[in-house]
Amino acid sequence: MIDYFALALGHGLMAIALLRLVLRDDLDADPLLGQMKADTEANRMATSTAGRNAARRARGQDGDAAEPEDDGQEVPSAQAAQRERTSPRAQAAQR
């Protein structure tokens, strides 16, 4: 008699736990699915010509495509860069 009661109690509790898990509201809402759909749509728009053009227009309207600010520093010339790369032996010969 006690064996049947123990089996029924154990299985009954497992059935209640299973029902509580199955009936949860957030069981059907996977947050990664929404992110994956958004990423897929963004990739689709980025690879299509219309999507690239729309992105360019949006950047142009927002002002993101503005020229970079000039900080007043000059870019070293190719000759100056070549002088910096010369070997110590060549530098000693120049002195």
Rosetta constraint file for C-alpha pairs under 8 A:
AtomPair CA 1 CA 5 HARMONIC 6.41 0.50
AtomPair CA 2 CA 6 HARMONIC 6.09 0.50
AtomPair CA 3 CA 7 HARMONIC 6.18 0.50
AtomPair CA 4 CA 8 HARMONIC 6.03 0.50
AtomPair CA 5 CA 9 HARMONIC 5.98 0.50
AtomPair CA 6 CA 10 HARMONIC 6.08 0.50
AtomPair CA 7 CA 11 HARMONIC 6.07 0.50
AtomPair CA 8 CA 12 HARMONIC 5.76 0.50
AtomPair CA 9 CA 13 HARMONIC 6.12 0.50
AtomPair CA 10 CA 14 HARMONIC 6.29 0.50
AtomPair CA 11 CA 15 HARMONIC 6.10 0.50
AtomPair CA 12 CA 16 HARMONIC 6.25 0.50
AtomPair CA 13 CA 17 HARMONIC 6.20 0.50
AtomPair CA 14 CA 18 HARMONIC 6.08 0.50
AtomPair CA 15 CA 19 HARMONIC 6.14 0.50
AtomPair CA 16 CA 20 HARMONIC 6.18 0.50
AtomPair CA 17 CA 21 HARMONIC 6.24 0.50
AtomPair CA 18 CA 22 HARMONIC 6.14 0.50
AtomPair CA 19 CA 23 HARMONIC 6.01 0.50
AtomPair CA 20 CA 24 HARMONIC 6.42 0.50
AtomPair CA 21 CA 27 HARMONIC 7.87 0.50
AtomPair CA 22 CA 27 HARMONIC 7.22 0.50
AtomPair CA 23 CA 27 HARMONIC 7.74 0.50
AtomPair CA 25 CA 29 HARMONIC 7.59 0.50
AtomPair CA 26 CA 30 HARMONIC 7.57 0.50
AtomPair CA 30 CA 34 HARMONIC 7.40 0.50
AtomPair CA 31 CA 35 HARMONIC 6.78 0.50
AtomPair CA 32 CA 36 HARMONIC 6.00 0.50
AtomPair CA 33 CA 37 HARMONIC 6.13 0.50
AtomPair CA 34 CA 38 HARMONIC 6.22 0.50
AtomPair CA 35 CA 39 HARMONIC 6.12 0.50
AtomPair CA 36 CA 40 HARMONIC 6.05 0.50
AtomPair CA 37 CA 41 HARMONIC 6.15 0.50
AtomPair CA 38 CA 42 HARMONIC 6.12 0.50
AtomPair CA 39 CA 43 HARMONIC 6.09 0.50
AtomPair CA 40 CA 44 HARMONIC 6.07 0.50
AtomPair CA 41 CA 45 HARMONIC 6.11 0.50
AtomPair CA 42 CA 46 HARMONIC 6.05 0.50
AtomPair CA 43 CA 47 HARMONIC 6.18 0.50
AtomPair CA 44 CA 48 HARMONIC 6.31 0.50
AtomPair CA 44 CA 51 HARMONIC 7.77 0.50
AtomPair CA 45 CA 49 HARMONIC 7.98 0.50
AtomPair CA 45 CA 50 HARMONIC 7.35 0.50
AtomPair CA 45 CA 51 HARMONIC 4.29 0.50
AtomPair CA 45 CA 52 HARMONIC 6.85 0.50
AtomPair CA 46 CA 51 HARMONIC 5.39 0.50
AtomPair CA 46 CA 52 HARMONIC 5.50 0.50
AtomPair CA 47 CA 51 HARMONIC 6.93 0.50
AtomPair CA 47 CA 52 HARMONIC 7.01 0.50
AtomPair CA 48 CA 52 HARMONIC 6.31 0.50
AtomPair CA 49 CA 53 HARMONIC 6.18 0.50
AtomPair CA 50 CA 54 HARMONIC 6.10 0.50
AtomPair CA 51 CA 55 HARMONIC 6.16 0.50
AtomPair CA 52 CA 56 HARMONIC 6.22 0.50
AtomPair CA 53 CA 57 HARMONIC 6.20 0.50
AtomPair CA 54 CA 58 HARMONIC 6.13 0.50
AtomPair CA 55 CA 59 HARMONIC 6.14 0.50
AtomPair CA 56 CA 60 HARMONIC 6.10 0.50
AtomPair CA 57 CA 61 HARMONIC 6.22 0.50
AtomPair CA 58 CA 62 HARMONIC 6.17 0.50
AtomPair CA 59 CA 63 HARMONIC 6.08 0.50
AtomPair CA 59 CA 64 HARMONIC 5.23 0.50
AtomPair CA 59 CA 65 HARMONIC 5.88 0.50
AtomPair CA 60 CA 64 HARMONIC 6.40 0.50
AtomPair CA 60 CA 65 HARMONIC 5.69 0.50
AtomPair CA 60 CA 66 HARMONIC 7.89 0.50
AtomPair CA 76 CA 80 HARMONIC 6.16 0.50
AtomPair CA 76 CA 81 HARMONIC 6.63 0.50
AtomPair CA 77 CA 81 HARMONIC 6.35 0.50
AtomPair CA 78 CA 82 HARMONIC 6.12 0.50
AtomPair CA 79 CA 83 HARMONIC 6.22 0.50
AtomPair CA 80 CA 84 HARMONIC 6.34 0.50
AtomPair CA 81 CA 85 HARMONIC 6.38 0.50
AtomPair CA 82 CA 86 HARMONIC 6.41 0.50
AtomPair CA 86 CA 90 HARMONIC 6.35 0.50
AtomPair CA 86 CA 91 HARMONIC 6.78 0.50
AtomPair CA 87 CA 91 HARMONIC 6.33 0.50
AtomPair CA 88 CA 92 HARMONIC 6.07 0.50
AtomPair CA 89 CA 93 HARMONIC 6.31 0.50
AtomPair CA 90 CA 94 HARMONIC 6.31 0.50
AtomPair CA 91 CA 95 HARMONIC 6.60 0.50
